[in-house]
């Protein structure tokens, strides 16, 4: 595991690649969630998350779909 200061330096100086899942129903309404945690607590968001190191986009998509939506 990285020391916290090293992790903070990486986060501050490198791009993080993520996937946003925009899900529409039959009425063309988008699924949104409301953040419970900081720093964006109380704001609306679309489900999604970071692509992990050495993870393909396809694998990340499946993982995030399962974790965020409970579906594959």
PQR file with spaces between the fields and no chain letter, atoms N, CA, C, O and H, PARSE charges and radii, in Angstrom:
ATOM       1  N    UNK     1       0.845   -1.183    0.000 -0.4000 1.5000
ATOM       2  CA   UNK     1       0.000    0.000    0.000 -0.0000 2.0000
ATOM       3  C    UNK     1       0.890    1.246    0.000  0.5500 1.7000
ATOM       4  O    UNK     1       1.934    1.286    0.651 -0.5500 1.4000
ATOM       5  N    UNK     2       0.450    2.257   -0.745 -0.4000 1.5000
ATOM       6  CA   UNK     2       1.200    3.506   -0.821 -0.0000 2.0000
ATOM       7  C    UNK     2       1.038    4.320    0.459  0.5500 1.7000
ATOM       8  O    UNK     2      -0.032    4.325    1.066 -0.5500 1.4000
ATOM       9  H    UNK     2      -0.398    2.225   -1.274  0.4000 1.0000
ATOM      10  N    UNK     3       2.096    5.002    0.864 -0.4000 1.5000
ATOM      11  CA   UNK     3       1.934    5.964    1.954 -0.0000 2.0000
ATOM      12  C    UNK     3       0.946    7.054    1.521  0.5500 1.7000
ATOM      13  O    UNK     3       0.876    7.394    0.339 -0.5500 1.4000
ATOM      14  H    UNK     3       2.966    4.998    0.371  0.4000 1.0000
ATOM      15  N    UNK     4       0.199    7.589    2.455 -0.4000 1.5000
ATOM      16  CA   UNK     4      -0.857    8.561    2.149 -0.0000 2.0000
ATOM      17  C    UNK     4      -0.313    9.787    1.414  0.5500 1.7000
ATOM      18  O    UNK     4      -0.968   10.297    0.505 -0.5500 1.4000
ATOM      19  H    UNK     4       0.255    7.313    3.414  0.4000 1.0000
ATOM      20  N    UNK     5       0.860   10.260    1.787 -0.4000 1.5000
ATOM      21  CA   UNK     5       1.421   11.438    1.106 -0.0000 2.0000
ATOM      22  C    UNK     5       1.751   11.142   -0.351  0.5500 1.7000
ATOM      23  O    UNK     5       1.566   12.001   -1.213 -0.5500 1.4000
ATOM      24  H    UNK     5       1.392    9.845    2.525  0.4000 1.0000
ATOM      25  N    UNK     6       2.235    9.943   -0.635 -0.4000 1.5000
ATOM      26  CA   UNK     6       2.520    9.547   -2.014 -0.0000 2.0000
ATOM      27  C    UNK     6       1.219    9.471   -2.803  0.5500 1.7000
ATOM      28  O    UNK     6       1.151    9.937   -3.940 -0.5500 1.4000
ATOM      29  H    UNK     6       2.385    9.245    0.065  0.4000 1.0000
ATOM      30  N    UNK     7       0.187    8.884   -2.199 -0.4000 1.5000
ATOM      31  CA   UNK     7      -1.117    8.784   -2.855 -0.0000 2.0000
ATOM      32  C    UNK     7      -1.663   10.174   -3.168  0.5500 1.7000
ATOM      33  O    UNK     7      -2.142   10.412   -4.277 -0.5500 1.4000
ATOM      34  H    UNK     7       0.243    8.506   -1.275  0.4000 1.0000
ATOM      35  N    UNK     8      -1.597   11.086   -2.216 -0.4000 1.5000
ATOM      36  CA   UNK     8      -2.095   12.448   -2.443 -0.0000 2.0000
ATOM      37  C    UNK     8      -1.340   13.139   -3.576  0.5500 1.7000
ATOM      38  O    UNK     8      -1.940   13.852   -4.380 -0.5500 1.4000
ATOM      39  H    UNK     8      -1.207   10.893   -1.315  0.4000 1.0000
ATOM      40  N    UNK     9      -0.025   12.928   -3.639 -0.4000 1.5000
ATOM      41  CA   UNK     9       0.774   13.515   -4.711 -0.0000 2.0000
ATOM      42  C    UNK     9       0.349   12.968   -6.066  0.5500 1.7000
ATOM      43  O    UNK     9       0.241   13.719   -7.035 -0.5500 1.4000
ATOM      44  H    UNK     9       0.462   12.348   -2.985  0.4000 1.0000
ATOM      45  N    UNK    10       0.112   11.676   -6.134 -0.4000 1.5000
ATOM      46  CA   UNK    10      -0.332   11.067   -7.390 -0.0000 2.0000
ATOM      47  C    UNK    10      -1.683   11.640   -7.809  0.5500 1.7000
ATOM      48  O    UNK    10      -1.863   12.020   -8.965 -0.5500 1.4000
ATOM      49  H    UNK    10       0.200   11.066   -5.347  0.4000 1.0000
ATOM      50  N    UNK    11      -2.626   11.703   -6.883 -0.4000 1.5000
ATOM      51  CA   UNK    11      -3.965   12.225   -7.178 -0.0000 2.0000
ATOM      52  C    UNK    11      -3.898   13.676   -7.657  0.5500 1.7000
ATOM      53  O    UNK    11      -4.621   14.067   -8.573 -0.5500 1.4000
ATOM      54  H    UNK    11      -2.480   11.393   -5.943  0.4000 1.0000
ATOM      55  N    UNK    12      -3.038   14.461   -7.040 -0.4000 1.5000
ATOM      56  CA   UNK    12      -2.924   15.874   -7.409 -0.0000 2.0000
ATOM      57  C    UNK    12      -2.260   16.088   -8.762  0.5500 1.7000
ATOM      58  O    UNK    12      -2.465   17.129   -9.385 -0.5500 1.4000
ATOM      59  H    UNK    12      -2.450   14.143   -6.296  0.4000 1.0000
ATOM      60  N    UNK    13      -1.465   15.121   -9.232 -0.4000 1.5000
ATOM      61  CA   UNK    13      -0.636   15.348  -10.415 -0.0000 2.0000
ATOM      62  C    UNK    13      -0.899   14.439  -11.600  0.5500 1.7000
ATOM      63  O    UNK    13      -0.228   14.559  -12.625 -0.5500 1.4000
ATOM      64  H    UNK    13      -1.298   14.275   -8.726  0.4000 1.0000
ATOM      65  N    UNK    14      -1.840   13.549  -11.489 -0.4000 1.5000
ATOM      66  CA   UNK    14      -2.117   12.649  -12.607 -0.0000 2.0000
ATOM      67  C    UNK    14      -3.615   12.604  -12.881  0.5500 1.7000
ATOM      68  O    UNK    14      -4.423   12.798  -11.973 -0.5500 1.4000
ATOM      69  H    UNK    14      -2.385   13.451  -10.656  0.4000 1.0000
ATOM      70  N    UNK    15      -3.982   12.350  -14.126 -0.4000 1.5000
ATOM      71  CA   UNK    15      -5.412   12.228  -14.427 -0.0000 2.0000
ATOM      72  C    UNK    15      -5.962   10.899  -13.921  0.5500 1.7000
ATOM      73  O    UNK    15      -5.268    9.883  -13.943 -0.5500 1.4000
ATOM      74  H    UNK    15      -3.325   12.192  -14.863  0.4000 1.0000
ATOM      75  N    UNK    16      -7.194   10.914  -13.473 -0.4000 1.5000
ATOM      76  CA   UNK    16      -7.903    9.700  -13.095 -0.0000 2.0000
ATOM      77  C    UNK    16      -8.916    9.407  -14.189  0.5500 1.7000
ATOM      78  O    UNK    16      -9.695   10.280  -14.570 -0.5500 1.4000
ATOM      79  H    UNK    16      -7.758   11.740  -13.455  0.4000 1.0000
ATOM      80  N    UNK    17      -8.907    8.195  -14.689 -0.4000 1.5000
ATOM      81  CA   UNK    17      -9.818    7.816  -15.753 -0.0000 2.0000
ATOM      82  C    UNK    17     -11.035    7.150  -15.118  0.5500 1.7000
ATOM      83  O    UNK    17     -10.902    6.250  -14.289 -0.5500 1.4000
ATOM      84  H    UNK    17      -8.273    7.486  -14.380  0.4000 1.0000
ATOM      85  N    UNK    18     -12.207    7.599  -15.512 -0.4000 1.5000
ATOM      86  CA   UNK    18     -13.431    7.060  -14.926 -0.0000 2.0000
ATOM      87  C    UNK    18     -14.492    6.826  -15.998  0.5500 1.7000
ATOM      88  O    UNK    18     -14.374    7.280  -17.136 -0.5500 1.4000
ATOM      89  H    UNK    18     -12.316    8.330  -16.186  0.4000 1.0000
ATOM      90  N    UNK    19     -15.524    6.104  -15.593 -0.4000 1.5000
ATOM      91  CA   UNK    19     -16.669    5.820  -16.459 -0.0000 2.0000
ATOM      92  C    UNK    19     -17.916    6.353  -15.760  0.5500 1.7000
ATOM      93  O    UNK    19     -18.137    6.083  -14.580 -0.5500 1.4000
ATOM      94  H    UNK    19     -15.620    5.735  -14.669  0.4000 1.0000
ATOM      95  N    UNK    20     -18.721    7.106  -16.490 -0.4000 1.5000
ATOM      96  CA   UNK    20     -20.033    7.525  -15.999 -0.0000 2.0000
ATOM      97  C    UNK    20     -21.085    6.690  -16.711  0.5500 1.7000
ATOM      98  O    UNK    20     -21.040    6.524  -17.930 -0.5500 1.4000
ATOM      99  H    UNK    20     -18.541    7.325  -17.449  0.4000 1.0000
ATOM     100  N    UNK    21     -22.031    6.166  -15.942 -0.4000 1.5000
ATOM     101  CA   UNK    21     -23.096    5.331  -16.496 -0.0000 2.0000
ATOM     102  C    UNK    21     -24.369    6.163  -16.588  0.5500 1.7000
ATOM     103  O    UNK    21     -24.996    6.459  -15.570 -0.5500 1.4000
ATOM     104  H    UNK    21     -22.067    6.301  -14.952  0.4000 1.0000
ATOM     105  N    UNK    22     -24.746    6.537  -17.790 -0.4000 1.5000
ATOM     106  CA   UNK    22     -25.965    7.308  -17.989 -0.0000 2.0000
ATOM     107  C    UNK    22     -27.047    6.330  -18.436  0.5500 1.7000
ATOM     108  O    UNK    22     -26.996    5.777  -19.535 -0.5500 1.4000
ATOM     109  H    UNK    22     -24.236    6.297  -18.616  0.4000 1.0000
ATOM     110  N    UNK    23     -28.025    6.133  -17.557 -0.4000 1.5000
ATOM     111  CA   UNK    23     -29.073    5.133  -17.781 -0.0000 2.0000
ATOM     112  C    UNK    23     -30.403    5.858  -17.957  0.5500 1.7000
ATOM     113  O    UNK    23     -30.800    6.663  -17.115 -0.5500 1.4000
ATOM     114  H    UNK    23     -28.067    6.582  -16.665  0.4000 1.0000
ATOM     115  N    UNK    24     -31.090    5.561  -19.069 -0.4000 1.5000
ATOM     116  CA   UNK    24     -32.395    6.168  -19.359 -0.0000 2.0000
ATOM     117  C    UNK    24     -33.495    5.116  -19.267  0.5500 1.7000
ATOM     118  O    UNK    24     -33.286    3.951  -19.606 -0.5500 1.4000
ATOM     119  H    UNK    24     -30.768    4.907  -19.753  0.4000 1.0000
ATOM     120  N    UNK    25     -34.677    5.546  -18.800 -0.4000 1.5000
ATOM     121  CA   UNK    25     -35.837    4.659  -18.821 -0.0000 2.0000
ATOM     122  C    UNK    25     -36.640    4.897  -20.102  0.5500 1.7000
ATOM     123  O    UNK    25     -36.212    5.645  -20.981 -0.5500 1.4000
ATOM     124  H    UNK    25     -34.847    6.492  -18.524  0.4000 1.0000
ATOM     125  N    UNK    26     -37.796    4.262  -20.198 -0.4000 1.5000
ATOM     126  CA   UNK    26     -38.607    4.376  -21.415 -0.0000 2.0000
ATOM     127  C    UNK    26     -39.172    5.779  -21.629  0.5500 1.7000
ATOM     128  O    UNK    26     -39.569    6.121  -22.742 -0.5500 1.4000
ATOM     129  H    UNK    26     -38.144    3.655  -19.483  0.4000 1.0000
ATOM     130  N    UNK    27     -39.210    6.591  -20.576 -0.4000 1.5000
ATOM     131  CA   UNK    27     -39.683    7.977  -20.697 -0.0000 2.0000
ATOM     132  C    UNK    27     -38.533    8.939  -20.990  0.5500 1.7000
ATOM     133  O    UNK    27     -38.713   10.156  -20.959 -0.5500 1.4000
ATOM     134  H    UNK    27     -38.887    6.314  -19.672  0.4000 1.0000
ATOM     135  N    UNK    28     -37.350    8.388  -21.274 -0.4000 1.5000
ATOM     136  CA   UNK    28     -36.145    9.166  -21.546 -0.0000 2.0000
ATOM     137  C    UNK    28     -35.691    9.987  -20.333  0.5500 1.7000
ATOM     138  O    UNK    28     -35.095   11.054  -20.484 -0.5500 1.4000
ATOM     139  H    UNK    28     -37.203    7.399  -21.298  0.4000 1.0000
ATOM     140  N    UNK    29     -35.978    9.477  -19.131 -0.4000 1.5000
ATOM     141  CA   UNK    29     -35.514   10.101  -17.895 -0.0000 2.0000
ATOM     142  C    UNK    29     -34.220    9.417  -17.472  0.5500 1.7000
ATOM     143  O    UNK    29     -34.108    8.193  -17.539 -0.5500 1.4000
ATOM     144  H    UNK    29     -36.462    8.611  -19.008  0.4000 1.0000
ATOM     145  N    UNK    30     -33.249   10.208  -17.038 -0.4000 1.5000
ATOM     146  CA   UNK    30     -31.952    9.667  -16.623 -0.0000 2.0000
ATOM     147  C    UNK    30     -31.966    9.302  -15.139  0.5500 1.7000
ATOM     148  O    UNK    30     -32.574    9.990  -14.318 -0.5500 1.4000
ATOM     149  H    UNK    30     -33.340   11.203  -16.984  0.4000 1.0000
ATOM     150  N    UNK    31     -31.283    8.209  -14.816 -0.4000 1.5000
ATOM     151  CA   UNK    31     -31.131    7.775  -13.430 -0.0000 2.0000
ATOM     152  C    UNK    31     -30.075    8.629  -12.751  0.5500 1.7000
ATOM     153  O    UNK    31     -28.955    8.744  -13.248 -0.5500 1.4000
ATOM     154  H    UNK    31     -30.788    7.650  -15.482  0.4000 1.0000
ATOM     155  N    UNK    32     -30.419    9.228  -11.622 -0.4000 1.5000
ATOM     156  CA   UNK    32     -29.486   10.029  -10.827 -0.0000 2.0000
ATOM     157  C    UNK    32     -29.483    9.525   -9.396  0.5500 1.7000
ATOM     158  O    UNK    32     -30.478    8.983   -8.914 -0.5500 1.4000
ATOM     159  H    UNK    32     -31.329    9.135  -11.218  0.4000 1.0000
ATOM     160  N    UNK    33     -28.370    9.704   -8.729 -0.4000 1.5000
ATOM     161  CA   UNK    33     -28.273    9.422   -7.303 -0.0000 2.0000
ATOM     162  C    UNK    33     -27.898   10.692   -6.578  0.5500 1.7000
ATOM     163  O    UNK    33     -27.436   11.653   -7.194 -0.5500 1.4000
ATOM     164  H    UNK    33     -27.562   10.144   -9.120  0.4000 1.0000
ATOM     165  N    UNK    34     -28.095   10.703   -5.266 -0.4000 1.5000
ATOM     166  CA   UNK    34     -27.714   11.865   -4.468 -0.0000 2.0000
ATOM     167  C    UNK    34     -26.575   11.456   -3.547  0.5500 1.7000
ATOM     168  O    UNK    34     -26.697   10.488   -2.796 -0.5500 1.4000
ATOM     169  H    UNK    34     -28.470    9.923   -4.765  0.4000 1.0000
ATOM     170  N    UNK    35     -25.486   12.178   -3.600 -0.4000 1.5000
ATOM     171  CA   UNK    35     -24.291   11.840   -2.824 -0.0000 2.0000
ATOM     172  C    UNK    35     -24.540   11.963   -1.329  0.5500 1.7000
ATOM     173  O    UNK    35     -25.135   12.927   -0.850 -0.5500 1.4000
ATOM     174  H    UNK    35     -25.387   12.964   -4.210  0.4000 1.0000
ATOM     175  N    UNK    36     -24.062   10.945   -0.606 -0.4000 1.5000
ATOM     176  CA   UNK    36     -24.144   10.961    0.861 -0.0000 2.0000
ATOM     177  C    UNK    36     -22.817   11.337    1.504  0.5500 1.7000
ATOM     178  O    UNK    36     -22.766   11.681    2.685 -0.5500 1.4000
ATOM     179  H    UNK    36     -23.578   10.161   -0.995  0.4000 1.0000
ATOM     180  N    UNK    37     -21.742   11.271    0.719 -0.4000 1.5000
ATOM     181  CA   UNK    37     -20.415   11.497    1.303 -0.0000 2.0000
ATOM     182  C    UNK    37     -19.767   12.760    0.734  0.5500 1.7000
ATOM     183  O    UNK    37     -20.169   13.274   -0.309 -0.5500 1.4000
ATOM     184  H    UNK    37     -21.783   10.992   -0.241  0.4000 1.0000
ATOM     185  N    UNK    38     -18.766   13.235    1.445 -0.4000 1.5000
ATOM     186  CA   UNK    38     -18.024   14.417    1.042 -0.0000 2.0000
ATOM     187  C    UNK    38     -17.048   14.062   -0.059  0.5500 1.7000
ATOM     188  O    UNK    38     -16.677   12.891   -0.143 -0.5500 1.4000
ATOM     189  H    UNK    38     -18.440   12.817    2.293  0.4000 1.0000
ATOM     190  N    UNK    39     -16.616   14.935   -0.879 -0.4000 1.5000
ATOM     191  CA   UNK    39     -16.824   16.381   -0.814 -0.0000 2.0000
ATOM     192  C    UNK    39     -18.081   16.854   -1.555  0.5500 1.7000
ATOM     193  O    UNK    39     -18.425   18.033   -1.479 -0.5500 1.4000
ATOM     194  H    UNK    39     -16.917   15.886   -0.811  0.4000 1.0000
ATOM     195  N    UNK    40     -18.763   15.967   -2.262 -0.4000 1.5000
ATOM     196  CA   UNK    40     -19.920   16.379   -3.066 -0.0000 2.0000
ATOM     197  C    UNK    40     -21.237   16.011   -2.393  0.5500 1.7000
ATOM     198  O    UNK    40     -22.239   15.792   -3.074 -0.5500 1.4000
ATOM     199  H    UNK    40     -18.483   15.009   -2.325  0.4000 1.0000
ATOM     200  N    UNK    41     -21.246   15.941   -1.077 -0.4000 1.5000
ATOM     201  CA   UNK    41     -22.450   15.554   -0.331 -0.0000 2.0000
ATOM     202  C    UNK    41     -23.629   16.447   -0.697  0.5500 1.7000
ATOM     203  O    UNK    41     -23.527   17.674   -0.711 -0.5500 1.4000
ATOM     204  H    UNK    41     -20.432   16.119   -0.524  0.4000 1.0000
ATOM     205  N    UNK    42     -24.757   15.791   -0.995 -0.4000 1.5000
ATOM     206  CA   UNK    42     -25.972   16.530   -1.322 -0.0000 2.0000
ATOM     207  C    UNK    42     -26.150   16.837   -2.799  0.5500 1.7000
ATOM     208  O    UNK    42     -27.214   17.304   -3.206 -0.5500 1.4000
ATOM     209  H    UNK    42     -24.840   14.794   -0.983  0.4000 1.0000
ATOM     210  N    UNK    43     -25.128   16.583   -3.607 -0.4000 1.5000
ATOM     211  CA   UNK    43     -25.216   16.853   -5.043 -0.0000 2.0000
ATOM     212  C    UNK    43     -25.712   15.620   -5.793  0.5500 1.7000
ATOM     213  O    UNK    43     -25.485   14.487   -5.370 -0.5500 1.4000
ATOM     214  H    UNK    43     -24.264   16.203   -3.276  0.4000 1.0000
ATOM     215  N    UNK    44     -26.390   15.859   -6.911 -0.4000 1.5000
ATOM     216  CA   UNK    44     -26.874   14.782   -7.770 -0.0000 2.0000
ATOM     217  C    UNK    44     -25.751   14.314   -8.682  0.5500 1.7000
ATOM     218  O    UNK    44     -24.902   15.112   -9.078 -0.5500 1.4000
ATOM     219  H    UNK    44     -26.574   16.779   -7.255  0.4000 1.0000
ATOM     220  N    UNK    45     -25.738   13.035   -9.019 -0.4000 1.5000
ATOM     221  CA   UNK    45     -24.689   12.472   -9.860 -0.0000 2.0000
ATOM     222  C    UNK    45     -25.227   11.292  -10.655  0.5500 1.7000
ATOM     223  O    UNK    45     -26.270   10.728  -10.324 -0.5500 1.4000
ATOM     224  H    UNK    45     -26.428   12.387   -8.697  0.4000 1.0000
ATOM     225  N    UNK    46     -24.498   10.924  -11.711 -0.4000 1.5000
ATOM     226  CA   UNK    46     -24.797    9.685  -12.420 -0.0000 2.0000
ATOM     227  C    UNK    46     -23.880    8.612  -11.833  0.5500 1.7000
ATOM     228  O    UNK    46     -22.767    8.924  -11.408 -0.5500 1.4000
ATOM     229  H    UNK    46     -23.651   11.382  -11.979  0.4000 1.0000
ATOM     230  N    UNK    47     -24.330    7.345  -11.802 -0.4000 1.5000
ATOM     231  CA   UNK    47     -23.482    6.278  -11.274 -0.0000 2.0000
ATOM     232  C    UNK    47     -22.201    6.136  -12.105  0.5500 1.7000
ATOM     233  O    UNK    47     -22.161    6.511  -13.277 -0.5500 1.4000
ATOM     234  H    UNK    47     -25.234    7.092  -12.147  0.4000 1.0000
ATOM     235  N    UNK    48     -21.183    5.602  -11.489 -0.4000 1.5000
ATOM     236  CA   UNK    48     -19.930    5.372  -12.194 -0.0000 2.0000
ATOM     237  C    UNK    48     -18.777    5.283  -11.226  0.5500 1.7000
ATOM     238  O    UNK    48     -18.974    5.165  -10.017 -0.5500 1.4000
ATOM     239  H    UNK    48     -21.216    5.297  -10.536  0.4000 1.0000
ATOM     240  N    UNK    49     -17.579    5.338  -11.759 -0.4000 1.5000
ATOM     241  CA   UNK    49     -16.400    5.273  -10.908 -0.0000 2.0000
ATOM     242  C    UNK    49     -15.127    5.164  -11.715  0.5500 1.7000
ATOM     243  O    UNK    49     -15.141    5.212  -12.945 -0.5500 1.4000
ATOM     244  H    UNK    49     -17.419    5.434  -12.742  0.4000 1.0000
ATOM     245  N    UNK    50     -14.011    5.016  -10.992 -0.4000 1.5000
ATOM     246  CA   UNK    50     -12.691    4.961  -11.599 -0.0000 2.0000
ATOM     247  C    UNK    50     -12.404    3.625  -12.257  0.5500 1.7000
ATOM     248  O    UNK    50     -12.903    2.581  -11.838 -0.5500 1.4000
ATOM     249  H    UNK    50     -14.000    4.977   -9.992  0.4000 1.0000
ATOM     250  N    UNK    51     -11.593    3.684  -13.290 -0.4000 1.5000
ATOM     251  CA   UNK    51     -11.032    2.477  -13.886 -0.0000 2.0000
ATOM     252  C    UNK    51      -9.778    2.159  -13.075  0.5500 1.7000
ATOM     253  O    UNK    51      -8.916    3.020  -12.898 -0.5500 1.4000
ATOM     254  H    UNK    51     -11.188    4.532  -13.631  0.4000 1.0000
ATOM     255  N    UNK    52      -9.676    0.940  -12.590 -0.4000 1.5000
ATOM     256  CA   UNK    52      -8.549    0.539  -11.759 -0.0000 2.0000
ATOM     257  C    UNK    52      -7.306    0.236  -12.596  0.5500 1.7000
ATOM     258  O    UNK    52      -7.404   -0.041  -13.792 -0.5500 1.4000
ATOM     259  H    UNK    52     -10.376    0.240  -12.734  0.4000 1.0000
ATOM     260  N    UNK    53      -6.152    0.291  -11.961 -0.4000 1.5000
ATOM     261  CA   UNK    53      -4.884   -0.005  -12.629 -0.0000 2.0000
ATOM     262  C    UNK    53      -4.957   -1.381  -13.286  0.5500 1.7000
ATOM     263  O    UNK    53      -5.412   -2.346  -12.672 -0.5500 1.4000
ATOM     264  H    UNK    53      -6.072    0.517  -10.990  0.4000 1.0000
ATOM     265  N    UNK    54      -4.511   -1.463  -14.526 -0.4000 1.5000
ATOM     266  CA   UNK    54      -4.470   -2.706  -15.309 -0.0000 2.0000
ATOM     267  C    UNK    54      -5.846   -3.296  -15.603  0.5500 1.7000
ATOM     268  O    UNK    54      -5.943   -4.462  -15.986 -0.5500 1.4000
ATOM     269  H    UNK    54      -4.142   -0.679  -15.025  0.4000 1.0000
ATOM     270  N    UNK    55      -6.907   -2.515  -15.432 -0.4000 1.5000
ATOM     271  CA   UNK    55      -8.266   -2.982  -15.703 -0.0000 2.0000
ATOM     272  C    UNK    55      -8.692   -2.475  -17.078  0.5500 1.7000
ATOM     273  O    UNK    55      -8.522   -1.294  -17.383 -0.5500 1.4000
ATOM     274  H    UNK    55      -6.828   -1.568  -15.121  0.4000 1.0000
ATOM     275  N    UNK    56      -9.239   -3.348  -17.901 -0.4000 1.5000
ATOM     276  CA   UNK    56      -9.730   -2.908  -19.206 -0.0000 2.0000
ATOM     277  C    UNK    56     -11.027   -2.112  -19.022  0.5500 1.7000
ATOM     278  O    UNK    56     -11.687   -2.208  -17.987 -0.5500 1.4000
ATOM     279  H    UNK    56      -9.378   -4.307  -17.654  0.4000 1.0000
ATOM     280  N    UNK    57     -11.371   -1.342  -20.025 -0.4000 1.5000
ATOM     281  CA   UNK    57     -12.621   -0.573  -19.967 -0.0000 2.0000
ATOM     282  C    UNK    57     -13.812   -1.515  -19.848  0.5500 1.7000
ATOM     283  O    UNK    57     -14.745   -1.237  -19.095 -0.5500 1.4000
ATOM     284  H    UNK    57     -10.835   -1.264  -20.865  0.4000 1.0000
ATOM     285  N    UNK    58     -13.791   -2.628  -20.584 -0.4000 1.5000
ATOM     286  CA   UNK    58     -14.905   -3.583  -20.537 -0.0000 2.0000
ATOM     287  C    UNK    58     -15.072   -4.181  -19.145  0.5500 1.7000
ATOM     288  O    UNK    58     -16.193   -4.304  -18.653 -0.5500 1.4000
ATOM     289  H    UNK    58     -13.033   -2.853  -21.195  0.4000 1.0000
ATOM     290  N    UNK    59     -13.968   -4.551  -18.513 -0.4000 1.5000
ATOM     291  CA   UNK    59     -14.035   -5.125  -17.164 -0.0000 2.0000
ATOM     292  C    UNK    59     -14.495   -4.060  -16.166  0.5500 1.7000
ATOM     293  O    UNK    59     -15.307   -4.345  -15.286 -0.5500 1.4000
ATOM     294  H    UNK    59     -13.057   -4.451  -18.913  0.4000 1.0000
ATOM     295  N    UNK    60     -13.987   -2.853  -16.300 -0.4000 1.5000
ATOM     296  CA   UNK    60     -14.414   -1.758  -15.418 -0.0000 2.0000
ATOM     297  C    UNK    60     -15.903   -1.479  -15.581  0.5500 1.7000
ATOM     298  O    UNK    60     -16.611   -1.266  -14.597 -0.5500 1.4000
ATOM     299  H    UNK    60     -13.328   -2.622  -17.015  0.4000 1.0000
ATOM     300  N    UNK    61     -16.377   -1.480  -16.821 -0.4000 1.5000
ATOM     301  CA   UNK    61     -17.803   -1.253  -17.079 -0.0000 2.0000
ATOM     302  C    UNK    61     -18.657   -2.305  -16.368  0.5500 1.7000
ATOM     303  O    UNK    61     -19.648   -1.969  -15.720 -0.5500 1.4000
ATOM     304  H    UNK    61     -15.802   -1.653  -17.621  0.4000 1.0000
ATOM     305  N    UNK    62     -18.273   -3.570  -16.491 -0.4000 1.5000
ATOM     306  CA   UNK    62     -19.037   -4.647  -15.824 -0.0000 2.0000
ATOM     307  C    UNK    62     -18.995   -4.497  -14.309  0.5500 1.7000
ATOM     308  O    UNK    62     -20.019   -4.645  -13.642 -0.5500 1.4000
ATOM     309  H    UNK    62     -17.468   -3.843  -17.018  0.4000 1.0000
ATOM     310  N    UNK    63     -17.810   -4.202  -13.759 -0.4000 1.5000
ATOM     311  CA   UNK    63     -17.671   -4.047  -12.306 -0.0000 2.0000
ATOM     312  C    UNK    63     -18.519   -2.885  -11.793  0.5500 1.7000
ATOM     313  O    UNK    63     -19.237   -3.020  -10.802 -0.5500 1.4000
ATOM     314  H    UNK    63     -16.978   -4.082  -14.301  0.4000 1.0000
ATOM     315  N    UNK    64     -18.430   -1.745  -12.475 -0.4000 1.5000
ATOM     316  CA   UNK    64     -19.174   -0.567  -12.029 -0.0000 2.0000
ATOM     317  C    UNK    64     -20.678   -0.745  -12.195  0.5500 1.7000
ATOM     318  O    UNK    64     -21.453   -0.305  -11.347 -0.5500 1.4000
ATOM     319  H    UNK    64     -17.847   -1.635  -13.279  0.4000 1.0000
ATOM     320  N    UNK    65     -21.090   -1.384  -13.275 -0.4000 1.5000
ATOM     321  CA   UNK    65     -22.517   -1.641  -13.475 -0.0000 2.0000
ATOM     322  C    UNK    65     -23.056   -2.519  -12.352  0.5500 1.7000
ATOM     323  O    UNK    65     -24.143   -2.268  -11.832 -0.5500 1.4000
ATOM     324  H    UNK    65     -20.460   -1.742  -13.964  0.4000 1.0000
ATOM     325  N    UNK    66     -22.300   -3.547  -11.980 -0.4000 1.5000
ATOM     326  CA   UNK    66     -22.725   -4.424  -10.890 -0.0000 2.0000
ATOM     327  C    UNK    66     -22.706   -3.683   -9.553  0.5500 1.7000
ATOM     328  O    UNK    66     -23.676   -3.753   -8.797 -0.5500 1.4000
ATOM     329  H    UNK    66     -21.417   -3.751  -12.403  0.4000 1.0000
ATOM     330  N    UNK    67     -21.619   -2.976   -9.253 -0.4000 1.5000
ATOM     331  CA   UNK    67     -21.489   -2.284   -7.969 -0.0000 2.0000
ATOM     332  C    UNK    67     -22.459   -1.117   -7.815  0.5500 1.7000
ATOM     333  O    UNK    67     -23.037   -0.920   -6.746 -0.5500 1.4000
ATOM     334  H    UNK    67     -20.831   -2.919   -9.867  0.4000 1.0000
ATOM     335  N    UNK    68     -22.633   -0.354   -8.872 -0.4000 1.5000
ATOM     336  CA   UNK    68     -23.455    0.854   -8.781 -0.0000 2.0000
ATOM     337  C    UNK    68     -24.941    0.598   -9.000  0.5500 1.7000
ATOM     338  O    UNK    68     -25.789    1.264   -8.408 -0.5500 1.4000
ATOM     339  H    UNK    68     -22.164   -0.514   -9.740  0.4000 1.0000
ATOM     340  N    UNK    69     -25.250   -0.378   -9.859 -0.4000 1.5000
ATOM     341  CA   UNK    69     -26.652   -0.597  -10.238 -0.0000 2.0000
ATOM     342  C    UNK    69     -27.188   -1.964   -9.819  0.5500 1.7000
ATOM     343  O    UNK    69     -28.397   -2.195   -9.867 -0.5500 1.4000
ATOM     344  H    UNK    69     -24.561   -0.919  -10.341  0.4000 1.0000
ATOM     345  N    UNK    70     -26.305   -2.867   -9.411 -0.4000 1.5000
ATOM     346  CA   UNK    70     -26.734   -4.213   -9.030 -0.0000 2.0000
ATOM     347  C    UNK    70     -27.120   -5.070  -10.219  0.5500 1.7000
ATOM     348  O    UNK    70     -27.865   -6.039  -10.072 -0.5500 1.4000
ATOM     349  H    UNK    70     -25.323   -2.679   -9.372  0.4000 1.0000
ATOM     350  N    UNK    71     -26.621   -4.723  -11.398 -0.4000 1.5000
ATOM     351  CA   UNK    71     -26.961   -5.457  -12.629 -0.0000 2.0000
ATOM     352  C    UNK    71     -25.711   -5.620  -13.473  0.5500 1.7000
ATOM     353  O    UNK    71     -24.738   -4.884  -13.309 -0.5500 1.4000
ATOM     354  H    UNK    71     -26.016   -3.936  -11.518  0.4000 1.0000
ATOM     355  N    UNK    72     -25.743   -6.589  -14.376 -0.4000 1.5000
ATOM     356  CA   UNK    72     -24.625   -6.768  -15.317 -0.0000 2.0000
ATOM     357  C    UNK    72     -25.068   -6.432  -16.717  0.5500 1.7000
ATOM     358  O    UNK    72     -24.273   -6.519  -17.654 -0.5500 1.4000
ATOM     359  H    UNK    72     -26.533   -7.187  -14.509  0.4000 1.0000
